[in-house]
Amino acid sequence: MLALVVDPGAPGSLRLAEAPEPRPAAGQLVLEVSHISLNRGEVTFAGSRPPGTVHGYDAAGVVLHPAADGSGPAAGTRVAAFGAGAWAQRMAVETTAVAEIPAGVDPADAAALPMAGLTALRTLRTRDILGRRVLVTGAAGGVGRYAVQLARLGGAHVIASVGSAARAEGLDADEVVVGLDGIDRPVDLILDNVGGPQLAAAWQLLAAGGSVQNIGWASGEPAVFEPYSLFFVGAAKTMSTFGDVREVGPDLATLLGFVAAGRLSPEVGRRGTWEEYGAAAAALLGRNVPGKAVLSVGH
């Protein structure tokens, strides 16, 4: 089969090449992949993986072979999936990491959801956001655009922080700011996708008992906290990493349900074929894609 495999000498460190067919474990199904989506972190660090590795985590398609242990959907079911080796004509994936695509939902839109949508959903669930002030940094990116929408659905007052005014288009937030300019009241939850000096500055905006969820580090710059700047008298402020992607099927089904009901936009800012991976990856890294880049897979 064909797949996007790691090649440090290729544009974007990936190239279309022959790869071995997946060999599923008992609790895995084999998916005939129709669409994949790109995430900034995957694109950035593709070259750091062993040459020949099938890359990627987000896919949508049709179940080709159901799991041998009888779990999961039947052959012929349309599903979105989250798992390693997704950028291929076929992938093996745990049945706990897939969800059926509702009728009327485009598989290209479904493919855009897994990594970014699950990250936004699970970080927002770290605390009660109803009536709270939520700051999303890097709000124009894949995770950010989902986080803004989901936080609004959860009843939060949402502040979307972007790198430039041009990046604010289409963001349905209560407030849209460039950097942290104009935020004059404390916030209860920060979903940080930027890191660097902005993270250190955002910490000072956090209310007593508030938390920061560290998701991404798009700035590529270190965050320097001045001596005693983390000290606080009152209910503890916290800063947490995020990386929980266990058994994501039910949460993926929730996201797909929101899309089917018209309550969540898939935020696909670029579409194409996987032969165009190099150009799509460059556009994503150059911040020229509002939201997600989704590519169709040839067979």
VOLUM-226334 format. One line per field, with one value per residue: residue in three letters; x negated, z, y of N, C-alpha, C in turn. Coordinates in steps of 0.02 Angstrom, whole numbers, padded with zeros to 5 digits. Layout:
N
tormar <- (ALA, ...) $
n.u <- (X, ...) $
n.w <- (Z, ...) $
n.v <- (Y, ...) $
ca.u <- (X, ...) $
ca.w <- (Z, ...) $
ca.v <- (Y, ...) $
c.u <- (X, ...) $
c.w <- (Z, ...) $
c.v <- (Y, ...) $
This chain:
299
tormar <- (MET, LEU, ALA, LEU, VAL, VAL, ASP, PRO, GLY, ALA, PRO, GLY, SER, LEU, ARG, LEU, ALA, GLU, ALA, PRO, GLU, PRO, ARG, PRO, ALA, ALA, GLY, GLN, LEU, VAL, LEU, GLU, VAL, SER, HIS, ILE, SER, LEU, ASN, ARG, GLY, GLU, VAL, THR, PHE, ALA, GLY, SER, ARG, PRO, PRO, GLY, THR, VAL, HIS, GLY, TYR, ASP, ALA, ALA, GLY, VAL, VAL, LEU, HIS, PRO, ALA, ALA, ASP, GLY, SER, GLY, PRO, ALA, ALA, GLY, THR, ARG, VAL, ALA, ALA, PHE, GLY, ALA, GLY, ALA, TRP, ALA, GLN, ARG, MET, ALA, VAL, GLU, THR, THR, ALA, VAL, ALA, GLU, ILE, PRO, ALA, GLY, VAL, ASP, PRO, ALA, ASP, ALA, ALA, ALA, LEU, PRO, MET, ALA, GLY, LEU, THR, ALA, LEU, ARG, THR, LEU, ARG, THR, ARG, ASP, ILE, LEU, GLY, ARG, ARG, VAL, LEU, VAL, THR, GLY, ALA, ALA, GLY, GLY, VAL, GLY, ARG, TYR, ALA, VAL, GLN, LEU, ALA, ARG, LEU, GLY, GLY, ALA, HIS, VAL, ILE, ALA, SER, VAL, GLY, SER, ALA, ALA, ARG, ALA, GLU, GLY, LEU, ASP, ALA, ASP, GLU, VAL, VAL, VAL, GLY, LEU, ASP, GLY, ILE, ASP, ARG, PRO, VAL, ASP, LEU, ILE, LEU, ASP, ASN, VAL, GLY, GLY, PRO, GLN, LEU, ALA, ALA, ALA, TRP, GLN, LEU, LEU, ALA, ALA, GLY, GLY, SER, VAL, GLN, ASN, ILE, GLY, TRP, ALA, SER, GLY, GLU, PRO, ALA, VAL, PHE, GLU, PRO, TYR, SER, LEU, PHE, PHE, VAL, GLY, ALA, ALA, LYS, THR, MET, SER, THR, PHE, GLY, ASP, VAL, ARG, GLU, VAL, GLY, PRO, ASP, LEU, ALA, THR, LEU, LEU, GLY, PHE, VAL, ALA, ALA, GLY, ARG, LEU, SER, PRO, GLU, VAL, GLY, ARG, ARG, GLY, THR, TRP, GLU, GLU, TYR, GLY, ALA, ALA, ALA, ALA, ALA, LEU, LEU, GLY, ARG, ASN, VAL, PRO, GLY, LYS, ALA, VAL, LEU, SER, VAL, GLY, HIS) $
n.u <- (-00042, -00015, -00086, -00115, -00273, -00411, -00545, -00686, -00749, -00654, -00531, -00455, -00487, -00422, -00367, -00272, -00262, -00289, -00228, -00222, -00077, 00047, 00044, 00160, 00195, 00292, 00392, 00404, 00464, 00459, 00443, 00500, 00433, 00496, 00479, 00361, 00298, 00193, 00087, 00007, -00100, -00132, -00178, -00286, -00377, -00400, -00519, -00597, -00568, -00597, -00666, -00558, -00449, -00272, -00176, -00071, 00093, 00231, 00379, 00507, 00629, 00681, 00729, 00632, 00591, 00665, 00630, 00544, 00581, 00714, 00757, 00807, 00854, 00942, 00889, 00884, 00935, 00935, 00808, 00722, 00554, 00423, 00256, 00090, -00004, 00087, 00083, 00102, 00151, 00217, 00252, 00217, 00312, 00359, 00516, 00572, 00539, 00609, 00751, 00917, 00963, 01088, 01238, 01240, 01128, 00979, 00842, 00718, 00729, 00748, 00623, 00547, 00564, 00506, 00368, 00351, 00482, 00514, 00414, 00451, 00579, 00554, 00463, 00541, 00632, 00566, 00604, 00750, 00832, 00943, 01008, 00883, 00726, 00635, 00481, 00412, 00265, 00172, 00282, 00323, 00279, 00287, 00326, 00361, 00472, 00571, 00578, 00625, 00757, 00811, 00798, 00887, 01005, 01007, 01044, 00955, 00872, 00784, 00620, 00527, 00365, 00256, 00121, 00115, 00220, 00273, 00286, 00399, 00517, 00677, 00685, 00787, 00798, 00821, 00736, 00602, 00431, 00270, 00124, 00107, 00169, 00279, 00347, 00418, 00464, 00457, 00436, 00511, 00476, 00347, 00310, 00171, 00083, -00031, -00146, -00311, -00360, -00231, -00157, -00211, -00169, -00030, -00007, -00004, 00121, 00208, 00341, 00369, 00362, 00371, 00321, 00193, 00186, 00064, 00042, -00012, -00161, -00184, -00259, -00392, -00485, -00573, -00490, -00505, -00499, -00496, -00589, -00494, -00376, -00285, -00233, -00092, 00035, 00173, 00310, 00243, 00157, 00136, 00032, 00037, -00011, 00047, 00095, 00176, 00239, 00313, 00429, 00524, 00640, 00781, 00778, 00741, 00854, 00945, 00898, 00920, 01057, 01092, 01050, 01137, 01257, 01244, 01183, 01049, 00915, 00813, 00699, 00610, 00482, 00405, 00405, 00359, 00260, 00166, 00050, 00012, -00050, -00171, -00156, -00042, -00087, -00187, -00108, -00033, -00132, -00174, -00073, 00035, 00153, 00315, 00368, 00391, 00297, 00347, 00326, 00364, 00354, 00275, 00322) $
n.w <- (00000, -00018, 00074, 00178, 00220, 00333, 00279, 00295, 00198, 00110, 00052, 00187, 00259, 00231, 00117, -00018, -00023, -00042, 00087, 00221, 00236, 00364, 00519, 00613, 00790, 00904, 00956, 00864, 00718, 00538, 00439, 00289, 00224, 00184, 00201, 00275, 00409, 00447, 00582, 00669, 00757, 00717, 00587, 00611, 00684, 00606, 00541, 00644, 00674, 00650, 00489, 00360, 00440, 00452, 00457, 00556, 00634, 00622, 00542, 00424, 00359, 00292, 00374, 00340, 00382, 00520, 00700, 00766, 00891, 00902, 00947, 00922, 00768, 00624, 00466, 00329, 00393, 00411, 00485, 00597, 00651, 00774, 00786, 00779, 00626, 00531, 00409, 00280, 00152, 00214, 00385, 00547, 00693, 00863, 00923, 01021, 00989, 00887, 00802, 00741, 00592, 00581, 00478, 00340, 00376, 00309, 00267, 00255, 00339, 00458, 00473, 00513, 00647, 00755, 00833, 00862, 00899, 01005, 01096, 01125, 01181, 01294, 01371, 01405, 01486, 01605, 01706, 01781, 01669, 01651, 01648, 01674, 01641, 01500, 01423, 01266, 01190, 01037, 00956, 00824, 00767, 00738, 00860, 00936, 00869, 00881, 01021, 01056, 01004, 01075, 01207, 01209, 01188, 01310, 01397, 01434, 01453, 01322, 01275, 01139, 01087, 00965, 00843, 00753, 00685, 00564, 00579, 00650, 00586, 00572, 00701, 00831, 00962, 01127, 01152, 01052, 01045, 01007, 01042, 01211, 01230, 01299, 01387, 01537, 01653, 01772, 01718, 01718, 01664, 01558, 01397, 01326, 01179, 01132, 01213, 01269, 01297, 01303, 01374, 01504, 01531, 01524, 01634, 01738, 01724, 01776, 01878, 02056, 02103, 01972, 01814, 01699, 01547, 01464, 01298, 01166, 01085, 00997, 00978, 00989, 01076, 01233, 01393, 01519, 01688, 01807, 01962, 02101, 02036, 02020, 02143, 02250, 02350, 02413, 02342, 02257, 02104, 01952, 01835, 01698, 01601, 01445, 01379, 01367, 01281, 01287, 01247, 01160, 01087, 01132, 01159, 01035, 00964, 01024, 00975, 00837, 00840, 00876, 00760, 00666, 00711, 00681, 00772, 00791, 00698, 00576, 00537, 00425, 00338, 00227, 00086, -00008, -00102, -00050, -00121, -00125, -00008, 00035, 00002, 00076, 00206, 00217, 00207, 00324, 00425, 00397, 00446, 00363, 00352, 00404, 00537, 00505, 00395, 00271, 00182, 00041, 00014, -00105, -00200) $
n.v <- (-00060, 00120, 00256, 00400, 00419, 00437, 00533, 00611, 00690, 00735, 00858, 00935, 00824, 00705, 00577, 00505, 00333, 00155, 00049, -00072, -00177, -00149, -00241, -00297, -00302, -00405, -00322, -00222, -00137, -00135, 00003, 00073, 00207, 00366, 00502, 00615, 00718, 00859, 00903, 01034, 01002, 00870, 00893, 00978, 00897, 00785, 00745, 00698, 00569, 00391, 00350, 00294, 00268, 00260, 00400, 00515, 00540, 00568, 00517, 00469, 00357, 00199, 00050, -00087, -00215, -00287, -00291, -00432, -00478, -00454, -00331, -00158, -00068, -00136, -00209, -00096, 00015, 00190, 00283, 00396, 00409, 00393, 00369, 00296, 00295, 00339, 00404, 00336, 00217, 00115, 00079, 00010, 00016, 00043, -00014, 00061, 00187, 00245, 00317, 00313, 00395, 00513, 00512, 00621, 00694, 00749, 00647, 00708, 00818, 00750, 00691, 00797, 00814, 00727, 00737, 00878, 00919, 00831, 00867, 01000, 00978, 00894, 00969, 01079, 01016, 01003, 01085, 01164, 01264, 01343, 01500, 01550, 01636, 01608, 01595, 01575, 01546, 01568, 01555, 01548, 01433, 01251, 01177, 01288, 01350, 01253, 01250, 01377, 01372, 01262, 01302, 01409, 01336, 01272, 01371, 01471, 01631, 01684, 01722, 01753, 01740, 01800, 01801, 01906, 02036, 01995, 01858, 01838, 01816, 01743, 01691, 01650, 01721, 01795, 01899, 01958, 01966, 02036, 01956, 01983, 02101, 02217, 02136, 02151, 02098, 01962, 01790, 01626, 01503, 01451, 01401, 01360, 01381, 01435, 01466, 01520, 01694, 01747, 01653, 01665, 01795, 01778, 01700, 01791, 01844, 01754, 01702, 01678, 01509, 01470, 01390, 01338, 01257, 01176, 01160, 01178, 01247, 01356, 01470, 01437, 01487, 01509, 01510, 01624, 01639, 01762, 01778, 01727, 01752, 01652, 01633, 01643, 01708, 01634, 01538, 01401, 01425, 01333, 01243, 01140, 00997, 00926, 00772, 00664, 00537, 00423, 00294, 00364, 00357, 00380, 00521, 00569, 00533, 00621, 00745, 00726, 00716, 00846, 00913, 00855, 00906, 01038, 01120, 01132, 01189, 01111, 01177, 01173, 01233, 01215, 01111, 00966, 00847, 00701, 00697, 00826, 00853, 00918, 01055, 01085, 01061, 01160, 01274, 01262, 01271, 01399, 01474, 01498, 01435, 01438, 01357, 01184, 01075, 00966, 00816, 00716, 00539, 00442, 00295) $
ca.u <- (00000, -00049, -00081, -00162, -00324, -00464, -00606, -00713, -00772, -00597, -00497, -00412, -00513, -00380, -00355, -00228, -00302, -00261, -00237, -00190, -00007, 00053, 00057, 00199, 00203, 00360, 00438, 00398, 00494, 00421, 00481, 00484, 00431, 00515, 00455, 00317, 00288, 00126, 00081, -00056, -00153, -00152, -00216, -00349, -00424, -00401, -00587, -00631, -00549, -00640, -00650, -00514, -00390, -00209, -00164, -00004, 00139, 00301, 00403, 00577, 00638, 00731, 00700, 00619, 00594, 00680, 00583, 00551, 00612, 00785, 00773, 00806, 00902, 00940, 00861, 00926, 00954, 00894, 00784, 00664, 00508, 00363, 00206, 00027, -00006, 00150, 00075, 00090, 00212, 00251, 00221, 00245, 00326, 00399, 00588, 00590, 00515, 00646, 00821, 00954, 00978, 01161, 01262, 01239, 01064, 00927, 00784, 00663, 00740, 00737, 00551, 00517, 00581, 00478, 00318, 00365, 00547, 00509, 00374, 00492, 00633, 00529, 00434, 00597, 00664, 00527, 00639, 00817, 00823, 01006, 01004, 00813, 00688, 00587, 00436, 00382, 00211, 00165, 00351, 00336, 00255, 00334, 00352, 00391, 00538, 00619, 00584, 00669, 00826, 00834, 00804, 00951, 01057, 01006, 01069, 00901, 00856, 00724, 00574, 00484, 00303, 00226, 00057, 00125, 00291, 00294, 00299, 00460, 00577, 00717, 00684, 00849, 00782, 00848, 00684, 00544, 00376, 00204, 00082, 00147, 00189, 00349, 00376, 00410, 00492, 00429, 00470, 00515, 00444, 00310, 00288, 00113, 00054, -00084, -00206, -00356, -00347, -00159, -00134, -00230, -00125, 00038, -00003, 00013, 00192, 00247, 00376, 00358, 00393, 00373, 00272, 00168, 00174, 00012, 00060, -00062, -00215, -00194, -00308, -00460, -00527, -00567, -00451, -00546, -00460, -00540, -00588, -00434, -00316, -00238, -00207, -00026, 00072, 00243, 00323, 00186, 00157, 00100, 00012, 00037, -00022, 00102, 00075, 00219, 00275, 00337, 00499, 00554, 00699, 00841, 00770, 00743, 00925, 00975, 00880, 00955, 01127, 01098, 01046, 01199, 01311, 01230, 01161, 00976, 00887, 00751, 00643, 00562, 00460, 00371, 00419, 00318, 00245, 00105, -00007, -00004, -00068, -00224, -00129, 00004, -00128, -00219, -00056, -00015, -00186, -00177, -00012, 00078, 00213, 00358, 00396, 00361, 00284, 00371, 00306, 00394, 00305, 00287, 00322) $
ca.w <- (00000, -00015, 00136, 00188, 00265, 00352, 00239, 00314, 00141, 00069, 00075, 00244, 00289, 00215, 00046, -00034, -00038, -00022, 00157, 00235, 00257, 00436, 00549, 00671, 00849, 00910, 00971, 00814, 00653, 00482, 00407, 00222, 00237, 00129, 00214, 00333, 00424, 00472, 00642, 00668, 00791, 00675, 00531, 00638, 00709, 00563, 00526, 00703, 00682, 00609, 00418, 00341, 00483, 00427, 00503, 00562, 00683, 00608, 00480, 00417, 00304, 00298, 00404, 00291, 00420, 00591, 00748, 00776, 00955, 00898, 00971, 00873, 00714, 00572, 00400, 00290, 00433, 00405, 00550, 00608, 00692, 00802, 00800, 00743, 00559, 00498, 00343, 00236, 00121, 00265, 00451, 00602, 00748, 00917, 00916, 01071, 00965, 00827, 00812, 00679, 00563, 00570, 00411, 00323, 00392, 00260, 00298, 00258, 00400, 00514, 00481, 00543, 00718, 00811, 00879, 00884, 00933, 01069, 01141, 01148, 01224, 01357, 01413, 01432, 01538, 01667, 01759, 01764, 01633, 01646, 01678, 01688, 01589, 01470, 01374, 01219, 01151, 00973, 00943, 00753, 00745, 00739, 00927, 00959, 00840, 00915, 01091, 01059, 00993, 01128, 01268, 01203, 01200, 01381, 01436, 01457, 01420, 01287, 01249, 01089, 01075, 00900, 00831, 00714, 00672, 00506, 00599, 00691, 00545, 00584, 00770, 00865, 01033, 01158, 01141, 01013, 01059, 00978, 01100, 01272, 01234, 01314, 01439, 01597, 01710, 01777, 01684, 01760, 01629, 01497, 01352, 01295, 01120, 01108, 01254, 01265, 01341, 01312, 01428, 01567, 01541, 01535, 01703, 01781, 01716, 01802, 01941, 02110, 02089, 01900, 01789, 01630, 01513, 01413, 01241, 01113, 01097, 00929, 00975, 00986, 01121, 01303, 01440, 01577, 01744, 01852, 02030, 02142, 01996, 02027, 02211, 02252, 02413, 02398, 02311, 02214, 02031, 01929, 01765, 01685, 01533, 01419, 01331, 01379, 01221, 01298, 01236, 01140, 01046, 01153, 01150, 00963, 00945, 01046, 00927, 00775, 00852, 00873, 00690, 00633, 00734, 00661, 00831, 00789, 00630, 00570, 00530, 00374, 00302, 00165, 00062, -00065, -00104, -00013, -00164, -00112, 00063, 00047, 00000, 00133, 00267, 00218, 00222, 00394, 00465, 00384, 00475, 00308, 00352, 00461, 00560, 00487, 00326, 00260, 00118, 00020, 00003, -00168, -00199) $
ca.v <- (00000, 00183, 00292, 00455, 00392, 00484, 00538, 00677, 00728, 00755, 00919, 00919, 00762, 00647, 00564, 00449, 00275, 00091, 00031, -00137, -00177, -00153, -00306, -00278, -00343, -00430, -00268, -00169, -00145, -00107, 00057, 00097, 00278, 00410, 00570, 00626, 00789, 00875, 00943, 01071, 00964, 00814, 00919, 01006, 00847, 00726, 00724, 00670, 00499, 00347, 00346, 00239, 00265, 00288, 00456, 00541, 00513, 00582, 00487, 00448, 00310, 00144, -00010, -00139, -00277, -00275, -00320, -00504, -00495, -00439, -00264, -00106, -00067, -00188, -00190, -00051, 00073, 00250, 00304, 00438, 00369, 00424, 00317, 00301, 00266, 00355, 00434, 00279, 00192, 00074, 00083, -00030, 00062, 00014, -00001, 00112, 00252, 00263, 00334, 00312, 00461, 00518, 00526, 00691, 00725, 00736, 00615, 00756, 00856, 00704, 00680, 00856, 00819, 00689, 00763, 00947, 00922, 00796, 00907, 01056, 00954, 00867, 01021, 01118, 00976, 01000, 01121, 01190, 01328, 01379, 01566, 01567, 01671, 01562, 01625, 01528, 01577, 01532, 01536, 01540, 01368, 01195, 01168, 01350, 01363, 01208, 01269, 01436, 01350, 01217, 01342, 01444, 01286, 01257, 01427, 01515, 01695, 01662, 01771, 01721, 01777, 01783, 01834, 01967, 02048, 01956, 01789, 01836, 01805, 01683, 01668, 01670, 01728, 01855, 01949, 01937, 02012, 02020, 01944, 01989, 02171, 02233, 02092, 02192, 02062, 01895, 01735, 01566, 01447, 01469, 01348, 01393, 01349, 01479, 01461, 01577, 01752, 01758, 01609, 01696, 01853, 01754, 01675, 01848, 01859, 01699, 01714, 01630, 01444, 01457, 01342, 01342, 01193, 01183, 01117, 01185, 01295, 01380, 01524, 01410, 01526, 01489, 01551, 01640, 01665, 01799, 01752, 01737, 01768, 01596, 01633, 01674, 01699, 01621, 01473, 01386, 01423, 01274, 01239, 01068, 00973, 00885, 00720, 00606, 00517, 00354, 00275, 00428, 00346, 00416, 00593, 00581, 00529, 00683, 00797, 00713, 00733, 00919, 00932, 00834, 00950, 01106, 01158, 01137, 01192, 01072, 01224, 01151, 01293, 01195, 01043, 00946, 00776, 00690, 00712, 00896, 00859, 00966, 01123, 01092, 01066, 01225, 01324, 01256, 01299, 01471, 01504, 01519, 01392, 01451, 01293, 01121, 01055, 00897, 00789, 00652, 00485, 00407, 00221) $
c.u <- (-00044, -00037, -00128, -00212, -00379, -00525, -00635, -00736, -00716, -00568, -00449, -00430, -00469, -00375, -00307, -00271, -00265, -00277, -00202, -00117, -00003, 00069, 00094, 00195, 00277, 00412, 00433, 00436, 00447, 00467, 00455, 00490, 00451, 00487, 00410, 00316, 00220, 00131, 00011, -00113, -00178, -00197, -00285, -00400, -00427, -00472, -00624, -00614, -00593, -00619, -00608, -00452, -00329, -00185, -00089, 00041, 00213, 00323, 00478, 00581, 00691, 00696, 00694, 00625, 00611, 00630, 00598, 00585, 00686, 00804, 00775, 00855, 00890, 00907, 00911, 00948, 00907, 00873, 00729, 00620, 00449, 00314, 00144, 00031, 00056, 00142, 00055, 00156, 00252, 00214, 00255, 00253, 00371, 00473, 00611, 00571, 00549, 00717, 00855, 00970, 01054, 01178, 01261, 01174, 01012, 00868, 00723, 00669, 00727, 00662, 00516, 00522, 00533, 00428, 00336, 00430, 00546, 00468, 00414, 00545, 00607, 00496, 00489, 00632, 00625, 00557, 00707, 00808, 00887, 01000, 00933, 00782, 00633, 00547, 00405, 00328, 00198, 00233, 00367, 00314, 00308, 00366, 00390, 00461, 00590, 00631, 00631, 00743, 00852, 00842, 00869, 01009, 01063, 01026, 01016, 00903, 00787, 00685, 00526, 00424, 00272, 00161, 00062, 00199, 00317, 00313, 00365, 00522, 00611, 00718, 00746, 00837, 00816, 00800, 00630, 00490, 00314, 00155, 00126, 00174, 00264, 00382, 00364, 00441, 00462, 00470, 00464, 00479, 00409, 00292, 00232, 00084, -00008, -00149, -00247, -00338, -00273, -00131, -00150, -00186, -00054, 00047, 00018, 00087, 00237, 00277, 00357, 00397, 00396, 00318, 00254, 00159, 00123, 00025, 00006, -00113, -00234, -00246, -00379, -00509, -00520, -00522, -00493, -00502, -00508, -00536, -00525, -00370, -00264, -00208, -00140, 00006, 00146, 00251, 00271, 00202, 00117, 00084, 00002, 00020, 00041, 00075, 00117, 00260, 00298, 00411, 00542, 00620, 00761, 00836, 00770, 00815, 00963, 00961, 00917, 01029, 01139, 01095, 01111, 01257, 01300, 01206, 01085, 00953, 00823, 00689, 00589, 00544, 00423, 00388, 00374, 00310, 00178, 00042, -00032, -00028, -00119, -00199, -00082, -00034, -00160, -00168, -00037, -00069, -00193, -00116, 00033, 00140, 00255, 00392, 00356, 00349, 00304, 00354, 00341, 00339, 00323, 00283, 00315) $
c.w <- (00000, 00052, 00134, 00241, 00276, 00307, 00252, 00256, 00097, 00095, 00131, 00278, 00277, 00140, 00038, -00055, -00018, 00052, 00169, 00254, 00334, 00460, 00614, 00728, 00856, 00921, 00922, 00751, 00600, 00445, 00337, 00225, 00175, 00137, 00276, 00348, 00457, 00535, 00644, 00699, 00749, 00617, 00555, 00653, 00667, 00552, 00584, 00713, 00636, 00536, 00403, 00384, 00448, 00479, 00510, 00610, 00666, 00541, 00482, 00357, 00320, 00328, 00351, 00324, 00492, 00636, 00759, 00841, 00958, 00923, 00912, 00816, 00662, 00509, 00363, 00328, 00420, 00475, 00544, 00658, 00715, 00819, 00757, 00675, 00518, 00426, 00292, 00204, 00169, 00331, 00499, 00661, 00799, 00908, 00968, 01048, 00900, 00846, 00744, 00657, 00551, 00497, 00399, 00339, 00341, 00294, 00301, 00321, 00461, 00527, 00515, 00619, 00768, 00856, 00907, 00923, 01001, 01119, 01169, 01197, 01292, 01401, 01442, 01488, 01604, 01723, 01735, 01730, 01628, 01684, 01694, 01628, 01564, 01417, 01332, 01180, 01088, 00947, 00869, 00726, 00752, 00808, 00949, 00932, 00869, 00987, 01100, 01053, 01052, 01194, 01267, 01216, 01274, 01426, 01462, 01421, 01388, 01259, 01202, 01075, 01010, 00892, 00792, 00700, 00613, 00524, 00637, 00652, 00562, 00655, 00806, 00940, 01060, 01150, 01098, 01023, 01021, 01036, 01162, 01282, 01249, 01364, 01506, 01659, 01712, 01738, 01727, 01729, 01567, 01460, 01310, 01239, 01095, 01146, 01251, 01313, 01353, 01367, 01496, 01583, 01557, 01606, 01751, 01777, 01750, 01870, 01993, 02095, 02015, 01878, 01717, 01605, 01457, 01356, 01188, 01130, 01030, 00924, 00965, 01031, 01192, 01342, 01502, 01631, 01793, 01922, 02068, 02102, 01999, 02097, 02212, 02319, 02396, 02369, 02257, 02140, 02009, 01855, 01749, 01612, 01511, 01370, 01338, 01317, 01226, 01281, 01216, 01102, 01068, 01144, 01076, 00937, 00966, 00997, 00861, 00781, 00849, 00800, 00654, 00650, 00715, 00718, 00833, 00716, 00627, 00559, 00482, 00330, 00237, 00149, 00002, -00065, -00069, -00056, -00153, -00040, 00076, 00049, 00059, 00198, 00273, 00235, 00295, 00439, 00456, 00409, 00420, 00301, 00413, 00483, 00534, 00412, 00319, 00188, 00103, 00003, -00060, -00159, -00270) $
c.v <- (00062, 00217, 00352, 00432, 00443, 00477, 00607, 00720, 00754, 00821, 00901, 00855, 00701, 00640, 00506, 00390, 00212, 00077, -00036, -00128, -00181, -00224, -00294, -00328, -00362, -00375, -00210, -00187, -00118, -00058, 00070, 00173, 00318, 00481, 00570, 00700, 00799, 00917, 00974, 01032, 00906, 00837, 00943, 00952, 00783, 00700, 00693, 00596, 00455, 00347, 00284, 00232, 00294, 00339, 00470, 00504, 00521, 00553, 00477, 00402, 00258, 00083, -00064, -00208, -00261, -00310, -00394, -00522, -00477, -00370, -00215, -00115, -00122, -00162, -00146, 00011, 00131, 00273, 00356, 00401, 00412, 00369, 00326, 00267, 00281, 00379, 00381, 00258, 00148, 00080, 00035, 00017, 00028, 00033, 00050, 00182, 00273, 00281, 00336, 00383, 00465, 00532, 00602, 00727, 00702, 00702, 00660, 00798, 00813, 00694, 00738, 00857, 00787, 00724, 00832, 00951, 00889, 00835, 00965, 01032, 00932, 00920, 01066, 01081, 00973, 01042, 01144, 01258, 01368, 01446, 01589, 01604, 01625, 01598, 01569, 01565, 01535, 01511, 01526, 01472, 01313, 01185, 01230, 01362, 01315, 01229, 01329, 01414, 01309, 01254, 01383, 01397, 01270, 01314, 01474, 01582, 01684, 01721, 01735, 01766, 01753, 01822, 01898, 01975, 02007, 01885, 01783, 01818, 01739, 01658, 01695, 01672, 01791, 01913, 01918, 01989, 01989, 02014, 01943, 02060, 02177, 02187, 02126, 02160, 01993, 01843, 01672, 01506, 01473, 01405, 01378, 01352, 01384, 01470, 01525, 01633, 01763, 01714, 01639, 01756, 01831, 01729, 01730, 01867, 01807, 01716, 01662, 01566, 01426, 01410, 01358, 01271, 01205, 01134, 01118, 01238, 01326, 01434, 01498, 01445, 01502, 01536, 01561, 01672, 01698, 01769, 01775, 01752, 01711, 01592, 01670, 01658, 01691, 01552, 01460, 01392, 01363, 01280, 01165, 01054, 00935, 00834, 00658, 00590, 00444, 00348, 00335, 00419, 00384, 00492, 00612, 00579, 00593, 00739, 00788, 00729, 00808, 00943, 00915, 00880, 01023, 01150, 01168, 01138, 01152, 01114, 01198, 01210, 01278, 01123, 01029, 00871, 00764, 00695, 00784, 00907, 00914, 01038, 01135, 01100, 01134, 01280, 01322, 01287, 01374, 01509, 01533, 01475, 01410, 01385, 01234, 01114, 00981, 00876, 00724, 00602, 00448, 00331, 00194) $
